[in-house]
Amino acid sequence: MKQCNPTNSQTRGFKTCKKESYIHLYGLCSKCFYDWMQNDERGKVYYAKSFAKKVSKVTAKTKKKVSKAKKDEITNWRQKLQKNIQLITRLIDNNLPCLARKTFGQIHAGHVFAKGGNSTMALNLHNMHRQSAYSNTFLNDDGKLREELIIEYGQDYFNFIKSIMKHKSLQLTNKDYQEIYYLSLKISNKLEKIDLTYNLDERIDLRNKINVALGIYDEKFCNFKI
């Protein structure tokens, strides 16, 4: 706390409040400093050269934050999350052939029970398994995918996947999906980095753990006991 009084050639002679105050710059309190920039020729030059640029930078930064916030509000975060969970599925089933047709090539994450009729279970990793792009897109191989899943994983596992239909509707906001999406990115990035091929038990275990980590579903619909 000092008396507001000009101490610099830039402000010398400028009439100030003379009050005890926190000094902003050049011996002036913040109010007098602002008055100096508005009413003194030296202050006007300072404002044009220095202060206005700082204000402009802060304003631009604020506008950028507001723009990002608005973009976040209109982004469909559930859709982005679903795409990344499909990526996680492909990484769990890394280097394995299509479950339905046993062919290699471009692999999608096929839904055992189609997401259109079962939107609640569309984000559960147990309901997604490796399927070739051709089988998933053109052949409508839902039945074939289920048959081969039972052969590879067993009837109990198929029954568990079917039970996910009983899960209550997901009551998540767009903001919730955004937070889960960024969490899922950390998981997919880690899986991509280690780039491993997993055996059957490991694939189930990864689906269990990642389902729980994402926190979308009640735990009993996340974990299949091997």
C-alpha contacts under 8 A as a table, 3 or more apart, distances in Angstrom:
res1	aa1	res2	aa2	distance
1	M	20	E	5.93
1	M	21	S	4.94
1	M	22	Y	4.80
1	M	23	I	6.94
2	K	19	K	7.92
2	K	20	E	5.07
2	K	21	S	5.51
2	K	22	Y	6.36
2	K	23	I	6.60
3	Q	18	K	5.54
3	Q	19	K	5.28
3	Q	20	E	4.27
3	Q	21	S	6.12
3	Q	23	I	7.95
4	C	16	T	6.50
4	C	17	C	6.37
4	C	18	K	4.64
4	C	19	K	5.52
4	C	20	E	6.22
4	C	21	S	6.41
4	C	23	I	6.67
4	C	27	G	5.89
4	C	28	L	4.95
4	C	29	C	5.63
4	C	32	C	7.98
5	N	16	T	6.29
5	N	17	C	7.85
5	N	18	K	5.85
5	N	27	G	5.30
5	N	28	L	5.86
6	P	11	T	5.33
6	P	12	R	5.09
6	P	13	G	7.12
6	P	14	F	6.89
6	P	16	T	7.60
6	P	26	Y	6.20
6	P	27	G	4.85
6	P	28	L	6.12
7	T	11	T	6.90
7	T	12	R	6.38
7	T	26	Y	5.64
7	T	27	G	5.06
8	N	11	T	5.40
8	N	12	R	5.73
8	N	26	Y	5.45
8	N	27	G	7.21
9	S	12	R	5.07
10	Q	26	Y	7.58
10	Q	42	R	6.33
10	Q	43	G	7.58
11	T	14	F	5.62
11	T	26	Y	6.65
11	T	36	W	7.60
11	T	42	R	7.59
11	T	43	G	7.74
14	F	36	W	7.28
14	F	40	D	7.53
16	T	28	L	7.38
16	T	32	C	5.97
17	C	32	C	7.00
21	S	29	C	6.15
22	Y	29	C	5.94
22	Y	30	S	7.83
23	I	26	Y	7.95
23	I	27	G	5.83
23	I	28	L	5.41
23	I	29	C	4.49
23	I	30	S	6.87
24	H	27	G	6.97
24	H	28	L	5.76
24	H	29	C	5.00
24	H	30	S	5.16
24	H	33	F	7.13
25	L	28	L	5.55
25	L	29	C	7.14
25	L	30	S	7.74
25	L	33	F	7.08
28	L	31	K	7.86
28	L	32	C	5.74
28	L	33	F	5.35
29	C	32	C	5.40
29	C	33	F	5.91
30	S	33	F	5.01
30	S	34	Y	6.20
31	K	34	Y	5.25
31	K	35	D	6.30
32	C	35	D	4.86
32	C	36	W	5.97
33	F	36	W	5.02
33	F	37	M	6.41
34	Y	37	M	5.21
34	Y	38	Q	6.39
35	D	38	Q	5.11
35	D	39	N	5.91
35	D	40	D	7.83
36	W	39	N	5.35
36	W	40	D	5.17
36	W	43	G	5.24
36	W	44	K	7.70
37	M	40	D	6.06
37	M	41	E	7.73
37	M	42	R	7.45
37	M	43	G	3.78
37	M	44	K	4.86
37	M	45	V	7.82
37	M	46	Y	6.93
37	M	47	Y	5.81
38	Q	43	G	6.61
38	Q	44	K	5.95
39	N	43	G	7.08
39	N	44	K	7.12
40	D	43	G	4.99
40	D	44	K	6.17
41	E	44	K	5.03
41	E	45	V	6.39
42	R	45	V	5.24
42	R	46	Y	6.32
43	G	46	Y	4.96
43	G	47	Y	6.05
44	K	47	Y	5.00
44	K	48	A	6.22
45	V	48	A	5.17
45	V	49	K	6.18
46	Y	49	K	5.22
46	Y	50	S	5.68
46	Y	51	F	6.71
47	Y	50	S	5.52
47	Y	51	F	4.61
47	Y	52	A	5.51
48	A	51	F	6.53
48	A	52	A	5.52
48	A	53	K	7.57
49	K	52	A	6.77
49	K	53	K	7.00
50	S	53	K	5.56
50	S	54	K	6.60
51	F	54	K	5.19
51	F	55	V	6.23
52	A	55	V	5.07
52	A	56	S	6.01
53	K	56	S	4.96
53	K	57	K	6.22
54	K	57	K	5.14
54	K	58	V	6.28
55	V	58	V	5.15
55	V	59	T	6.01
56	S	59	T	5.05
56	S	60	A	6.06
57	K	60	A	5.12
57	K	61	K	6.15
58	V	61	K	5.08
58	V	62	T	6.13
59	T	62	T	5.05
59	T	63	K	6.11
60	A	63	K	5.06
60	A	64	K	6.16
61	K	64	K	5.08
61	K	65	K	6.35
62	T	65	K	5.13
62	T	66	V	6.22
63	K	66	V	5.04
63	K	67	S	5.99
64	K	67	S	5.01
64	K	68	K	6.15
65	K	68	K	5.14
65	K	69	A	6.15
66	V	69	A	5.05
66	V	70	K	6.22
67	S	70	K	5.17
67	S	71	K	6.17
68	K	71	K	4.98
68	K	72	D	6.07
69	A	72	D	5.07
69	A	73	E	6.31
70	K	73	E	5.08
70	K	74	I	6.58
71	K	74	I	5.40
71	K	75	T	6.10
72	D	75	T	5.18
73	E	174	N	7.64
73	E	175	K	7.89
76	N	79	Q	5.52
76	N	80	K	6.62
76	N	174	N	7.05
77	W	80	K	4.99
77	W	81	L	5.96
77	W	174	N	5.96
77	W	175	K	7.63
77	W	177	Y	5.34
77	W	178	Q	5.13
77	W	181	Y	7.05
78	R	81	L	4.97
78	R	82	Q	6.09
78	R	174	N	6.91
78	R	177	Y	5.36
78	R	178	Q	7.35
78	R	181	Y	7.83
79	Q	82	Q	5.13
79	Q	83	K	6.39
80	K	83	K	5.26
80	K	84	N	6.43
80	K	181	Y	7.01
81	L	84	N	5.16
81	L	85	I	6.15
81	L	177	Y	6.84
81	L	178	Q	7.61
81	L	180	I	7.27
81	L	181	Y	4.79
81	L	184	S	7.40
82	Q	85	I	5.04
82	Q	86	Q	6.17
82	Q	122	A	7.74
82	Q	123	L	6.06
83	K	86	Q	5.08
83	K	87	L	6.40
84	N	87	L	4.85
84	N	88	I	6.27
84	N	181	Y	7.49
84	N	184	S	6.88
84	N	185	L	7.04
84	N	188	S	7.42
85	I	88	I	4.88
85	I	89	T	6.22
85	I	123	L	6.88
85	I	125	L	7.23
85	I	184	S	7.09
86	Q	89	T	4.99
86	Q	90	R	6.43
86	Q	108	H	7.50
86	Q	109	A	5.21
86	Q	128	M	7.33
87	L	90	R	5.14
87	L	91	L	6.28
87	L	109	A	7.35
87	L	188	S	7.07
88	I	91	L	5.00
88	I	92	I	6.16
88	I	187	I	7.67
88	I	188	S	5.45
88	I	191	L	7.58
89	T	92	I	5.15
89	T	93	D	6.23
89	T	109	A	6.01
89	T	125	L	6.62
89	T	128	M	6.45
89	T	129	H	6.29
89	T	130	R	7.11
90	R	93	D	5.05
90	R	94	N	5.77
90	R	107	I	7.13
90	R	108	H	6.86
90	R	109	A	6.08
90	R	129	H	7.48
90	R	130	R	6.19
91	L	94	N	4.75
91	L	188	S	7.58
91	L	191	L	6.39
91	L	192	E	6.80
91	L	195	D	7.52
92	I	191	L	7.76
92	I	197	T	7.46
92	I	198	Y	6.89
92	I	203	R	5.97
92	I	206	L	7.20
92	I	207	R	7.92
93	D	96	L	5.88
93	D	129	H	7.26
93	D	130	R	6.16
93	D	197	T	7.08
93	D	198	Y	7.02
93	D	203	R	7.01
94	N	195	D	7.66
94	N	196	L	6.87
94	N	197	T	5.35
94	N	198	Y	7.33
95	N	197	T	6.20
96	L	104	F	7.40
96	L	130	R	7.68
96	L	197	T	7.90
97	P	101	R	7.89
97	P	102	K	5.06
97	P	103	T	5.07
97	P	104	F	4.69
97	P	105	G	7.76
97	P	107	I	7.98
97	P	130	R	7.36
97	P	131	Q	7.68
97	P	132	S	7.78
98	C	101	R	5.53
98	C	102	K	4.69
98	C	103	T	5.20
98	C	104	F	6.15
98	C	107	I	6.81
98	C	130	R	5.43
98	C	131	Q	4.35
98	C	132	S	5.08
99	L	102	K	5.50
99	L	103	T	7.99
99	L	129	H	7.26
99	L	130	R	5.75
99	L	131	Q	5.63
99	L	145	L	6.26
99	L	148	E	6.30
99	L	149	L	6.86
100	A	131	Q	6.32
100	A	132	S	7.97
100	A	135	S	7.44
100	A	141	D	7.00
100	A	144	K	5.45
100	A	145	L	4.34
100	A	146	R	7.76
100	A	147	E	7.84
100	A	148	E	5.79
100	A	149	L	7.75
101	R	131	Q	7.81
101	R	132	S	7.67
101	R	135	S	7.29
101	R	144	K	7.89
103	T	132	S	7.15
104	F	107	I	7.48
104	F	132	S	7.11
105	G	132	S	6.66
105	G	133	A	7.97
106	Q	132	S	5.78
106	Q	133	A	5.69
107	I	130	R	6.26
107	I	131	Q	5.51
107	I	132	S	4.35
107	I	133	A	5.48
108	H	130	R	5.97
108	H	131	Q	5.19
108	H	132	S	5.59
108	H	133	A	5.41
108	H	136	N	7.08
109	A	128	M	5.62
109	A	129	H	5.32
109	A	130	R	5.04
109	A	131	Q	5.86
110	G	128	M	5.38
110	G	129	H	5.37
110	G	130	R	5.93
110	G	131	Q	5.21
110	G	136	N	6.15
111	H	114	A	5.20
111	H	115	K	6.62
111	H	122	A	7.41
111	H	127	N	5.52
111	H	128	M	4.58
111	H	129	H	6.57
111	H	142	D	7.61
112	V	127	N	5.28
112	V	128	M	6.09
112	V	129	H	7.24
112	V	142	D	6.24
112	V	145	L	6.56
112	V	146	R	6.09
113	F	117	G	7.76
113	F	118	N	6.73
113	F	127	N	6.65
113	F	142	D	7.15
113	F	162	K	7.84
114	A	117	G	5.93
114	A	118	N	6.18
114	A	122	A	7.57
114	A	142	D	7.49
115	K	118	N	4.86
115	K	119	S	4.88
115	K	120	T	7.89
115	K	121	M	7.14
115	K	122	A	4.89
116	G	119	S	5.83
118	N	121	M	5.80
118	N	122	A	6.45
118	N	165	M	7.06
119	S	122	A	5.02
120	T	123	L	7.36
120	T	165	M	7.27
120	T	167	H	7.34
120	T	168	K	7.58
120	T	169	S	5.69
120	T	170	L	6.20
121	M	124	N	5.43
121	M	127	N	7.04
121	M	164	I	6.28
121	M	165	M	6.38
121	M	167	H	7.71
122	A	127	N	7.01
123	L	127	N	7.74
123	L	216	I	7.92
124	N	127	N	5.56
124	N	128	M	7.11
124	N	211	N	6.70
124	N	217	Y	7.65
124	N	222	C	7.48
125	L	128	M	5.22
125	L	129	H	7.80
125	L	207	R	5.59
125	L	210	I	7.97
125	L	211	N	6.56
126	H	129	H	7.41
126	H	161	I	6.23
126	H	204	I	7.71
126	H	207	R	6.23
126	H	208	N	7.89
126	H	222	C	7.82
127	N	161	I	6.06
131	Q	135	S	6.51
131	Q	136	N	6.10
131	Q	145	L	7.83
132	S	135	S	5.20
132	S	136	N	6.01
133	A	136	N	5.15
133	A	137	T	5.78
134	Y	137	T	5.26
134	Y	138	F	5.51
134	Y	139	L	6.75
135	S	138	F	5.80
135	S	139	L	4.88
135	S	140	N	6.57
135	S	141	D	5.94
136	N	139	L	6.37
136	N	140	N	6.09
136	N	141	D	6.41
137	T	140	N	6.65
141	D	144	K	5.05
141	D	145	L	5.90
142	D	145	L	5.09
142	D	146	R	6.27
143	G	146	R	5.20
143	G	147	E	6.25
144	K	147	E	5.10
144	K	148	E	6.23
145	L	148	E	5.35
145	L	149	L	6.00
146	R	149	L	4.97
146	R	150	I	6.26
146	R	158	F	7.63
147	E	150	I	5.37
147	E	151	I	6.50
148	E	151	I	4.99
148	E	152	E	6.14
149	L	152	E	5.15
149	L	153	Y	5.64
149	L	154	G	7.14
149	L	158	F	7.19
150	I	153	Y	5.30
150	I	154	G	4.45
150	I	155	Q	5.14
150	I	157	Y	7.39
150	I	158	F	6.05
151	I	154	G	5.71
151	I	155	Q	7.75
153	Y	157	Y	6.18
153	Y	158	F	7.57
153	Y	200	L	7.56
154	G	157	Y	5.57
154	G	158	F	6.63
155	Q	158	F	5.06
155	Q	159	N	6.14
156	D	159	N	5.06
156	D	160	F	6.19
157	Y	160	F	5.00
157	Y	161	I	6.34
157	Y	224	F	7.18
158	F	161	I	5.14
158	F	162	K	6.27
159	N	162	K	5.02
159	N	163	S	6.19
160	F	163	S	5.06
160	F	164	I	6.86
160	F	221	F	7.99
160	F	224	F	7.01
161	I	164	I	5.52
161	I	165	M	7.92
162	K	165	M	5.96
163	S	166	K	5.69
163	S	167	H	7.80
163	S	221	F	7.77
164	I	167	H	5.45
164	I	221	F	5.83
167	H	217	Y	7.70
167	H	218	D	7.73
167	H	221	F	7.42
170	L	216	I	7.66
170	L	217	Y	7.95
172	L	175	K	7.99
172	L	176	D	5.73
172	L	177	Y	6.78
173	T	176	D	5.00
173	T	177	Y	6.43
174	N	177	Y	5.14
174	N	178	Q	6.25
175	K	178	Q	4.96
175	K	179	E	6.41
176	D	179	E	5.29
176	D	180	I	6.30
177	Y	180	I	5.06
177	Y	181	Y	5.92
178	Q	181	Y	5.04
178	Q	182	Y	6.54
179	E	182	Y	5.45
179	E	183	L	6.46
180	I	183	L	4.99
180	I	184	S	6.09
180	I	214	L	6.13
181	Y	184	S	5.01
181	Y	185	L	6.29
182	Y	185	L	5.01
182	Y	186	K	6.71
183	L	186	K	5.42
183	L	187	I	6.76
183	L	214	L	7.05
184	S	187	I	5.07
184	S	188	S	6.21
184	S	214	L	6.93
185	L	188	S	5.14
185	L	189	N	5.95
186	K	189	N	5.21
186	K	190	K	6.25
187	I	190	K	5.22
187	I	191	L	6.29
187	I	210	I	7.93
188	S	191	L	5.08
188	S	192	E	6.05
189	N	192	E	5.13
189	N	193	K	6.15
190	K	193	K	5.09
190	K	194	I	6.40
191	L	194	I	5.42
191	L	195	D	5.97
191	L	196	L	7.70
192	E	195	D	5.09
198	Y	202	E	5.62
198	Y	203	R	5.91
199	N	202	E	5.29
199	N	203	R	6.19
200	L	203	R	5.16
200	L	204	I	6.44
201	D	204	I	5.23
201	D	205	D	6.10
201	D	226	I	7.07
202	E	205	D	4.93
202	E	206	L	6.03
203	R	206	L	5.21
203	R	207	R	6.29
204	I	207	R	5.13
204	I	208	N	6.19
204	I	224	F	7.32
204	I	226	I	7.68
205	D	208	N	5.00
205	D	209	K	6.20
206	L	209	K	5.18
206	L	210	I	5.98
207	R	210	I	5.35
207	R	211	N	5.93
207	R	222	C	7.75
207	R	223	N	7.87
208	N	211	N	5.37
208	N	212	V	6.38
208	N	222	C	5.46
208	N	223	N	4.67
208	N	224	F	6.61
209	K	212	V	5.21
209	K	213	A	6.13
209	K	222	C	7.83
209	K	223	N	7.59
210	I	213	A	4.88
210	I	214	L	6.10
211	N	214	L	5.36
211	N	215	G	6.38
211	N	216	I	7.16
211	N	217	Y	7.29
211	N	222	C	5.31
211	N	223	N	7.75
212	V	215	G	5.17
212	V	216	I	7.65
212	V	217	Y	7.51
212	V	219	E	6.37
212	V	222	C	5.95
212	V	223	N	7.72
215	G	218	D	7.48
217	Y	221	F	6.27
217	Y	222	C	6.40
218	D	221	F	5.64
218	D	222	C	6.68
219	E	222	C	4.89
219	E	223	N	6.43
220	K	223	N	5.79
220	K	224	F	7.98
221	F	224	F	7.72
